[in-house]
């Protein structure tokens, strides 16, 4: 018989009771041992960086990722959940630079590459306990006791092996891509790193006149937020779906988008 559901539930207490039940009865491990001989489904966690604190955004990703192995488990499969830790990347180095009071590659080299790497390896475990507790609270099941760690040689060699196999199958190609670059750090930046600390700011813009080639005293108006690119400009681009007009102003003809006439000449 099921106990009657109390209408005055203490959700925090109820959550703690569920977590306690899972741990005392080793439920996560039993979901594996009870499926010996069944088809196997392996889940590798996209690893977090342990030197950064978990936040509300990680709740969503943790919950969604946990749904996949649970679904496969409901289908009767033996589901192996492998946790991992991302121990590489610029955020780790920046954290250690702040800790040591360093600024840039020259100071890192003066401090010593090997000692700096050692500090980075120590830094990535700063919030390990907090991540494990956080994962338990949101009900994220994974093997935290035997994780894969990206700075360990067996992981690094497995990545090189995988890339080599992909290359052999002709699935890699060499190309060119424009990426953000940080002159202070001396390294390209990923889109994720560029997005860190993003904020809206007010910036000046410029309205520039470009003389028409075959019509005297006539100019095209162009608006830009990057005036430092103007010396290298070789031409203008117009939109075939936009209506342009010629406006007489201060003895000159200005060609511009019709929809912007009122805002540009408001004063």
Secondary structure as a PSIPRED ss2 file (coil, helix, strand):
# PSIPRED VFORMAT (PSIPRED V4.0)

   1 X C   1.000  0.000  0.000
   2 X C   1.000  0.000  0.000
   3 X C   1.000  0.000  0.000
   4 X C   1.000  0.000  0.000
   5 X C   1.000  0.000  0.000
   6 X C   1.000  0.000  0.000
   7 X C   1.000  0.000  0.000
   8 X C   1.000  0.000  0.000
   9 X C   1.000  0.000  0.000
  10 X C   1.000  0.000  0.000
  11 X H   0.000  1.000  0.000
  12 X H   0.000  1.000  0.000
  13 X H   0.000  1.000  0.000
  14 X H   0.000  1.000  0.000
  15 X H   0.000  1.000  0.000
  16 X H   0.000  1.000  0.000
  17 X H   0.000  1.000  0.000
  18 X H   0.000  1.000  0.000
  19 X H   0.000  1.000  0.000
  20 X H   0.000  1.000  0.000
  21 X H   0.000  1.000  0.000
  22 X H   0.000  1.000  0.000
  23 X H   0.000  1.000  0.000
  24 X H   0.000  1.000  0.000
  25 X C   1.000  0.000  0.000
  26 X C   1.000  0.000  0.000
  27 X H   0.000  1.000  0.000
  28 X H   0.000  1.000  0.000
  29 X H   0.000  1.000  0.000
  30 X H   0.000  1.000  0.000
  31 X H   0.000  1.000  0.000
  32 X H   0.000  1.000  0.000
  33 X H   0.000  1.000  0.000
  34 X C   1.000  0.000  0.000
  35 X C   1.000  0.000  0.000
  36 X C   1.000  0.000  0.000
  37 X C   1.000  0.000  0.000
  38 X C   1.000  0.000  0.000
  39 X C   1.000  0.000  0.000
  40 X E   0.000  0.000  1.000
  41 X E   0.000  0.000  1.000
  42 X E   0.000  0.000  1.000
  43 X E   0.000  0.000  1.000
  44 X E   0.000  0.000  1.000
  45 X C   1.000  0.000  0.000
  46 X C   1.000  0.000  0.000
  47 X C   1.000  0.000  0.000
  48 X E   0.000  0.000  1.000
  49 X C   1.000  0.000  0.000
  50 X C   1.000  0.000  0.000
  51 X C   1.000  0.000  0.000
  52 X C   1.000  0.000  0.000
  53 X C   1.000  0.000  0.000
  54 X C   1.000  0.000  0.000
  55 X C   1.000  0.000  0.000
  56 X H   0.000  1.000  0.000
  57 X H   0.000  1.000  0.000
  58 X H   0.000  1.000  0.000
  59 X H   0.000  1.000  0.000
  60 X H   0.000  1.000  0.000
  61 X H   0.000  1.000  0.000
  62 X H   0.000  1.000  0.000
  63 X H   0.000  1.000  0.000
  64 X H   0.000  1.000  0.000
  65 X H   0.000  1.000  0.000
  66 X H   0.000  1.000  0.000
  67 X H   0.000  1.000  0.000
  68 X H   0.000  1.000  0.000
  69 X H   0.000  1.000  0.000
  70 X H   0.000  1.000  0.000
  71 X H   0.000  1.000  0.000
  72 X H   0.000  1.000  0.000
  73 X H   0.000  1.000  0.000
  74 X H   0.000  1.000  0.000
  75 X C   1.000  0.000  0.000
  76 X C   1.000  0.000  0.000
  77 X C   1.000  0.000  0.000
  78 X E   0.000  0.000  1.000
  79 X E   0.000  0.000  1.000
  80 X E   0.000  0.000  1.000
  81 X E   0.000  0.000  1.000
  82 X E   0.000  0.000  1.000
  83 X E   0.000  0.000  1.000
  84 X E   0.000  0.000  1.000
  85 X E   0.000  0.000  1.000
  86 X C   1.000  0.000  0.000
  87 X C   1.000  0.000  0.000
  88 X C   1.000  0.000  0.000
  89 X C   1.000  0.000  0.000
  90 X H   0.000  1.000  0.000
  91 X H   0.000  1.000  0.000
  92 X H   0.000  1.000  0.000
  93 X H   0.000  1.000  0.000
  94 X H   0.000  1.000  0.000
  95 X H   0.000  1.000  0.000
  96 X H   0.000  1.000  0.000
  97 X H   0.000  1.000  0.000
  98 X H   0.000  1.000  0.000
  99 X H   0.000  1.000  0.000
 100 X H   0.000  1.000  0.000
 101 X C   1.000  0.000  0.000
 102 X C   1.000  0.000  0.000
 103 X C   1.000  0.000  0.000
 104 X C   1.000  0.000  0.000
 105 X H   0.000  1.000  0.000
 106 X H   0.000  1.000  0.000
 107 X H   0.000  1.000  0.000
 108 X H   0.000  1.000  0.000
 109 X H   0.000  1.000  0.000
 110 X H   0.000  1.000  0.000
 111 X H   0.000  1.000  0.000
 112 X C   1.000  0.000  0.000
 113 X H   0.000  1.000  0.000
 114 X H   0.000  1.000  0.000
 115 X H   0.000  1.000  0.000
 116 X H   0.000  1.000  0.000
 117 X H   0.000  1.000  0.000
 118 X H   0.000  1.000  0.000
 119 X H   0.000  1.000  0.000
 120 X H   0.000  1.000  0.000
 121 X H   0.000  1.000  0.000
 122 X H   0.000  1.000  0.000
 123 X H   0.000  1.000  0.000
 124 X C   1.000  0.000  0.000
 125 X C   1.000  0.000  0.000
 126 X C   1.000  0.000  0.000
 127 X C   1.000  0.000  0.000
 128 X H   0.000  1.000  0.000
 129 X H   0.000  1.000  0.000
 130 X H   0.000  1.000  0.000
 131 X H   0.000  1.000  0.000
 132 X H   0.000  1.000  0.000
 133 X H   0.000  1.000  0.000
 134 X H   0.000  1.000  0.000
 135 X H   0.000  1.000  0.000
 136 X H   0.000  1.000  0.000
 137 X H   0.000  1.000  0.000
 138 X C   1.000  0.000  0.000
 139 X C   1.000  0.000  0.000
 140 X C   1.000  0.000  0.000
 141 X C   1.000  0.000  0.000
 142 X C   1.000  0.000  0.000
 143 X E   0.000  0.000  1.000
 144 X E   0.000  0.000  1.000
 145 X E   0.000  0.000  1.000
 146 X E   0.000  0.000  1.000
 147 X E   0.000  0.000  1.000
 148 X E   0.000  0.000  1.000
 149 X E   0.000  0.000  1.000
 150 X C   1.000  0.000  0.000
 151 X C   1.000  0.000  0.000
 152 X C   1.000  0.000  0.000
 153 X H   0.000  1.000  0.000
 154 X H   0.000  1.000  0.000
 155 X H   0.000  1.000  0.000
 156 X H   0.000  1.000  0.000
 157 X H   0.000  1.000  0.000
 158 X H   0.000  1.000  0.000
 159 X H   0.000  1.000  0.000
 160 X H   0.000  1.000  0.000
 161 X H   0.000  1.000  0.000
 162 X H   0.000  1.000  0.000
 163 X H   0.000  1.000  0.000
 164 X H   0.000  1.000  0.000
 165 X H   0.000  1.000  0.000
 166 X H   0.000  1.000  0.000
 167 X H   0.000  1.000  0.000
 168 X H   0.000  1.000  0.000
 169 X C   1.000  0.000  0.000
 170 X C   1.000  0.000  0.000
 171 X C   1.000  0.000  0.000
 172 X C   1.000  0.000  0.000
 173 X C   1.000  0.000  0.000
 174 X C   1.000  0.000  0.000
 175 X C   1.000  0.000  0.000
 176 X C   1.000  0.000  0.000
 177 X C   1.000  0.000  0.000
 178 X C   1.000  0.000  0.000
 179 X C   1.000  0.000  0.000
 180 X C   1.000  0.000  0.000
 181 X E   0.000  0.000  1.000
 182 X E   0.000  0.000  1.000
 183 X C   1.000  0.000  0.000
 184 X C   1.000  0.000  0.000
 185 X C   1.000  0.000  0.000
 186 X C   1.000  0.000  0.000
 187 X E   0.000  0.000  1.000
 188 X E   0.000  0.000  1.000
 189 X C   1.000  0.000  0.000
 190 X C   1.000  0.000  0.000
 191 X H   0.000  1.000  0.000
 192 X H   0.000  1.000  0.000
 193 X H   0.000  1.000  0.000
 194 X H   0.000  1.000  0.000
 195 X H   0.000  1.000  0.000
 196 X C   1.000  0.000  0.000
 197 X C   1.000  0.000  0.000
 198 X C   1.000  0.000  0.000
 199 X C   1.000  0.000  0.000
 200 X C   1.000  0.000  0.000
 201 X C   1.000  0.000  0.000
 202 X C   1.000  0.000  0.000
 203 X C   1.000  0.000  0.000
 204 X C   1.000  0.000  0.000
 205 X C   1.000  0.000  0.000
 206 X E   0.000  0.000  1.000
 207 X E   0.000  0.000  1.000
 208 X E   0.000  0.000  1.000
 209 X E   0.000  0.000  1.000
 210 X E   0.000  0.000  1.000
 211 X E   0.000  0.000  1.000
 212 X C   1.000  0.000  0.000
 213 X C   1.000  0.000  0.000
 214 X C   1.000  0.000  0.000
 215 X C   1.000  0.000  0.000
 216 X C   1.000  0.000  0.000
 217 X C   1.000  0.000  0.000
 218 X E   0.000  0.000  1.000
 219 X E   0.000  0.000  1.000
 220 X E   0.000  0.000  1.000
 221 X E   0.000  0.000  1.000
 222 X E   0.000  0.000  1.000
 223 X E   0.000  0.000  1.000
 224 X E   0.000  0.000  1.000
 225 X C   1.000  0.000  0.000
 226 X C   1.000  0.000  0.000
 227 X H   0.000  1.000  0.000
 228 X H   0.000  1.000  0.000
 229 X H   0.000  1.000  0.000
 230 X H   0.000  1.000  0.000
 231 X H   0.000  1.000  0.000
 232 X H   0.000  1.000  0.000
 233 X C   1.000  0.000  0.000
 234 X C   1.000  0.000  0.000
 235 X C   1.000  0.000  0.000
 236 X C   1.000  0.000  0.000
 237 X C   1.000  0.000  0.000
 238 X C   1.000  0.000  0.000
 239 X C   1.000  0.000  0.000
 240 X C   1.000  0.000  0.000
 241 X C   1.000  0.000  0.000
 242 X C   1.000  0.000  0.000
 243 X C   1.000  0.000  0.000
 244 X E   0.000  0.000  1.000
 245 X E   0.000  0.000  1.000
 246 X E   0.000  0.000  1.000
 247 X E   0.000  0.000  1.000
 248 X E   0.000  0.000  1.000
 249 X E   0.000  0.000  1.000
 250 X C   1.000  0.000  0.000
 251 X C   1.000  0.000  0.000
 252 X E   0.000  0.000  1.000
 253 X E   0.000  0.000  1.000
 254 X E   0.000  0.000  1.000
 255 X E   0.000  0.000  1.000
 256 X E   0.000  0.000  1.000
 257 X E   0.000  0.000  1.000
 258 X H   0.000  1.000  0.000
 259 X H   0.000  1.000  0.000
 260 X H   0.000  1.000  0.000
 261 X H   0.000  1.000  0.000
 262 X H   0.000  1.000  0.000
 263 X H   0.000  1.000  0.000
 264 X H   0.000  1.000  0.000
 265 X C   1.000  0.000  0.000
 266 X C   1.000  0.000  0.000
 267 X C   1.000  0.000  0.000
